[in-house]
Amino acid sequence: MFISARSFEEYRAMFALTEHDLSLRILDCPGGAAGFVAEAGARGTDAVAVDPQYGADRGRLGELALREIEHRHTELVDGDADFVWTWFEGPEQYTRMRSEAARAFARDIAARPDRYVEGSLPHLPFPDRSFDLVLSSHLLFSYGEQMDEDFHREALLELVRVSRWQVRLYPLFLHTRFRRYPALEEMREALAGYGIASRVEPVDYACDPGDQEMLVLECADRGALPAREPDPDAARRHHDPVRWRHLDAASERTASSEA
Ligand SMILES: C[S@@+](CC[C@H](N)C(=O)[O-])C[C@H]1O[C@@H](n2cnc3c(N)ncnc32)[C@H](O)[C@@H]1O
């Protein structure tokens, strides 16, 4: 799977984000080299990204994404790629926006490393209901031929677990075939069994043929989620360095005043 760098403006369109949405605490999963957290952070949004690639090699991701964008540019100019030019004006604008996003990501992950947390679905390193809104683009459903239905079911429940309000997912189609993920309705029924209402909504964004819809999951009134196998990474799980930093600082102050 390659690393991609969608821009803040693409996120806003893919997930139909309003100004109210952007005033909430948001998780981007997977963040890849997208510019969302960087730009949202610069606008004052409390946003965090999680991705398995935010480990030791995180400093190389911006550069890798730029190389991928260059490769894609050649395909787009040569007409070798299926692409719907309704949102982007053409290959030049596409390449400019994605490159700016990759550079904004590279600057931000260096300047605000706590905002980029290493982690993988289906076990995210955050406590229940840590975020108001969880955004998930170009992993679930897109890679439905590489990741099986059990993974999808577990990953969806995990995204729901860490959300207080909503999860939004985009796109709903297999990126290799440009058709809807075949088990989408089955997944929605499984979620409904836990009191998670869902709906498919049209969005004002498209790149690939058929990708003009997002899935919204309502998490506020959900029931209890199923018990799960223990997470092999459990020791790292209940630590969100951004949200609970103030608690660490408070306990350090208490410890030093008691000493
Ligand atoms: C195509 S990129 C999408 C990135 C970003 N959302 C964007 O639109 O630019 C897919 C990302 O999924 C990440 N990924 C792969 N397996 C994952 C997993 N099990 N859990 C979370 N992220 C995963 C990859 O590291 C990669 O950065």
The ligand as a Tripos MOL2 file, in Angstrom:
@<TRIPOS>MOLECULE
LIG
   27    29     1     0     0
SMALL
NO_CHARGES

@<TRIPOS>ATOM
      1 C1         -3.9460    5.2950    0.6860 C.3       1 LIG1
      2 S1         -3.3150    5.8300    2.2420 S.3       1 LIG1
      3 C2         -4.5600    6.9990    2.7690 C.3       1 LIG1
      4 C3         -3.9540    8.0860    3.6450 C.3       1 LIG1
      5 C4         -4.8210    9.3380    3.8450 C.3       1 LIG1
      6 N1         -6.0980    9.0350    4.4730 N.3       1 LIG1
      7 C5         -5.0510   10.0590    2.5390 C.2       1 LIG1
      8 O1         -6.1900   10.0130    2.0690 O.co2     1 LIG1
      9 O2         -4.1420   10.6660    1.9870 O.co2     1 LIG1
     10 C6         -3.5870    4.4100    3.2250 C.3       1 LIG1
     11 C7         -2.8740    4.4270    4.5670 C.3       1 LIG1
     12 O3         -3.3710    3.3380    5.3630 O.3       1 LIG1
     13 C8         -2.3430    2.9800    6.2520 C.3       1 LIG1
     14 N2         -2.6470    1.6440    6.8010 N.ar      1 LIG1
     15 C9         -2.3480    0.4320    6.3010 C.ar      1 LIG1
     16 N3         -2.7990   -0.5470    7.1110 N.ar      1 LIG1
     17 C10        -3.3950    0.0610    8.1590 C.ar      1 LIG1
     18 C11        -4.0550   -0.3950    9.3460 C.ar      1 LIG1
     19 N4         -4.1750   -1.7010    9.6140 N.pl3     1 LIG1
     20 N5         -4.5440    0.5120   10.2020 N.ar      1 LIG1
     21 C12        -4.4260    1.8520    9.9460 C.ar      1 LIG1
     22 N6         -3.8220    2.3400    8.8440 N.ar      1 LIG1
     23 C13        -3.3180    1.4690    7.9660 C.ar      1 LIG1
     24 C14        -1.0970    3.0340    5.3880 C.3       1 LIG1
     25 O4          0.0680    3.1470    6.1840 O.3       1 LIG1
     26 C15        -1.3610    4.2770    4.5140 C.3       1 LIG1
     27 O5         -0.7490    5.4250    5.0600 O.3       1 LIG1
@<TRIPOS>BOND
     1     1     2 1
     2     2     3 1
     3     2    10 1
     4     3     4 1
     5     4     5 1
     6     5     6 1
     7     5     7 1
     8     7     8 2
     9     7     9 1
    10    10    11 1
    11    11    12 1
    12    11    26 1
    13    12    13 1
    14    13    14 1
    15    13    24 1
    16    14    15 ar
    17    14    23 ar
    18    15    16 ar
    19    16    17 ar
    20    17    18 ar
    21    17    23 ar
    22    18    19 1
    23    18    20 ar
    24    20    21 ar
    25    21    22 ar
    26    22    23 ar
    27    24    25 1
    28    24    26 1
    29    26    27 1
@<TRIPOS>SUBSTRUCTURE
     1 LIG1         1 GROUP 0 **** ****
